[in-house]
Amino acid sequence: MEYLAIIFGAVFLTNILLNSLIGFPFLDKKTQLKDVVYTGLKVTVVALLSAVIIYPIHTYLLKPEGWIFLTPFIEILIVLNIQLLVDYLGRKLNINFLVTTNNKSLVVINALVFTIGITMVSQTNYLGAMAQTLGFGLGYLLVTVLIFTIKPRLELPGVPKAFKGIPLMLIVLGILGMIFLGLGGIL
């Protein structure tokens, strides 16, 4: 039950996209729902695989020796190598959602996974860290799908010129964040 609470909190209360706008999706007219879901799934897979390696290294190697200042460098190396490994395996095994097709999504995925790694190491145990990482990935997937479904409605006629595009999207994200924080009373 504790791990479900951690996942719920990571999806809704400390959603990585709504709390810090890290990984804001680049959606254009050609983006399809399939691409948005694939990116969210890839973020989740890469984050989980990275967390499996990062947490033990941080907890049992860097922290006891007082080398915590090396954590970001180690995380960057691990995340980039996991990203390349997942891309390679996706191409070899013909798993479409694991293959990154453009550089914009590659930057988004790496930034997200790095931030998730930094946040995840604060957990007290290994399973809690994995649950939090899974929650962050699922939360990112949920919010990007919501953004994808809301975005066409924001481009309807009648929106003031000053609010068209990103300004209105940020207002909507702020309202979504308040709605998600309202779920905090459930925990």
Secondary structure, DSSP 8 states (H G I E B T S, - for coil): -HHHHHHHIIIIIT-HHHHH-TT-----TT--HHHHHHHHHHHHHHHHHHHHHHHHHIIIIIHHHT-GGGHHHHHHHHHHHHHHHHHHHHHHTT-GGG---SHHHHHHHHHHHHHHHHHHTTSSSHHHHHHHHHHHHHHHHHHHHHHHHHHHHHTSTT--GGGTTHHHHHHHHHHHHHHHHHGGGG-
